[in-house]
Each structure stands twice: as structure tokens, then as C-alpha cells.
Amino acid sequence: MQPDTAKQAAIVDILEQVEAGRGGAEQEFEQLIRQDPEQFCREGLALLGSGEPVPGGERLARALLNLDAVIAEFCDPRRDPRQLKTAAKVLFRIEPALDVRLLRAVWDARSKESAAILTHVLEVVSSFSDGNRTLPILIQILRSPDEKVRSKAALLAARGRKDPVWLRKWLTDPDPRIRANAVEALWHDSSEGALDLFRKAAADPHHRVQANACIGLCYAKLKEGEDGLERMSRSPNAAHGAAACWAMGYLEDPTFIPLLKSLIGSPHGVGFNAVRALARIHRAQKREAAAEPPLEKVS
């Protein structure tokens, strides 16, 4: 969708006048909204989604939240999800129930196109919601026959309910994306329940589930996580090897550098992922070095 820069400029201009307290500016702002609420929402979200400071940004956000058309804009898969995610974070600070409002609207209005719309909205909501308030509606969305929808809903639901016992039941789901998301939700949890789930998932036949389990074990500083990734990297199944390399890069742990170097040149995407993982680890090392304070000179 092409932005209407003239409309955006008009919104910014009147907001500046509202902020300056010019008499009649607030009434002109309301009139601008009434002229075309749909276009106001479209361009208002584009302004908030640009990441640039907007004069009167809070006033703009409150105006958008008062319009039903803003929900329609969020539910439009043609909109740039990156822009919507940035805008949503601004709106969420003002309306903490925005995640529930968005999911409820798209679920209640589901149609034959609802899978694509649900996937789109779930991606946006996952960028700012912790999943706690959305659990009741997510439980309903998890009944969707669409695997992509269920996968994204499972990850958000798991984020809201980081309960290893509850998540363990998802390890039997036939969709490996849901199993992988259930494991990912417990990363950085080193409780016994989480570790048991990681160990069970490490034996899963799917490479993504195994890799996520090993990442969880590595975050818990258990060597079995490193050992598991090494075994995966040597697997005759290239998908397992490629997933292991991705996981090593994701962890940004220099411990894996020798192993990754030995995998360069491996076929079927393993060597490619090894090179990418090494590049990511080296970038992380440079960031850490740049963040370290310089050593004091000894006089």
C-alpha cells in the first residue's frame, strides 16, 4: 500500500498546532478524523509505525484507538507487519488490552480468508504481547484446522503460560512447529520441569524440535545441550545438521567455532548454515568487544 504523504503531513501539521495549544486546533483535528476515518487510521498507523518521533504522538494514538477502523487496518494482510508491530507497541502502552481486542475481532469475524488474516494478526500481536491476557481466546484459536495458525497461537499461548506440565501435552501434537514452539516457550527456564521437557524433546524425530530442546539445555548451561547439537551436526540427515548449525549461531557461543569450521563445505545446506552461524558469532564477539570499557593506562 502506497502511503499518502500529503495526508500524513496534514495530520502532523494539525497535531503540532494541537500541541502548541492553538485555539480551534482540536476541533480541526476531530474534523480531519471524521472526513475519512479509514484513511486517517491508515496514515496515522504509518506515522506511528515509522519509528520516527511524531508530534502529539499520544494524542494520535488515542484517536486511533477510538476508531473501529484501526482494527480493520491491523487485520489487513497487505499491510507491512513491521510497520504494524512498531505502531502496535505505541498503542499498547495506552491500551494494555489491545492484544485481546485484536485477536477477538479477527476470531469473531473469521471467514474463508481467516487463516491468512489470523496468521498475520498473530504475528503482530506476538511482537508486543506476553500472552497472559490472550490465553482464553488463544485456546479457541488453537482449534483452528490451519497448521500455521495453530503454530503461532501455540507459541503465544506458551509464552503466557510457562508451565512445563501444561506445555508437555503439546509435545504429542502431530505438527512439529507446535512441538518446537512449546519447547521454545521455556527457553531460559532451568526448573526441573523445563529440563525434563527439553530432554524429552531432544529425542523428537523432527530437527527443529531437537534443536530448540538443545538450545534450552544450553541456556541452562548443561553440556548435554552442546553434545546434542554436535550429534545433530554429524547426522546423516542434512536437515538435522543444518538445524544444529542454525542453533549454534543463534546461541552466539564461541565454544562452537571449531565445530562449525569443521562443517564448512558440508552439502545440503549444512555448510551454508555453518558459515552463517560463524558470521553471527563473530558479529556478537565484535559487539561485546566494542561494549567493553577501555583498559586504564598504567602510569
Secondary structure, 3 states (H helix, E strand, C coil): CCCCHHHHHHHHHHHHHHHHCCCCHHHHHHHHHHHCHHHHHHHHHHHHHCCCCCCCHHHHHHHHHCCCHHHHHHCCCCCCHHHHHHHHHHHHHHCCCHHHHHHHHHHHCCCCCHHHHHHHHHHHHHCCCCCCCCHHHHHHHCCCCCHHHHHHHHHHHHHHCCCHHHHHHHHHCCCHHHHHHHHHCCCCCCCHHHHHHHHHHCCCCCHHHHHHHHHHHHHCCCHHHHHHHHHHHCCCCHHHHHHHHHHHHHHCCHHHHHHHHHHCCCCCCHHHHHHHHHHHHHHHHHHHHHHCCCCCCCC
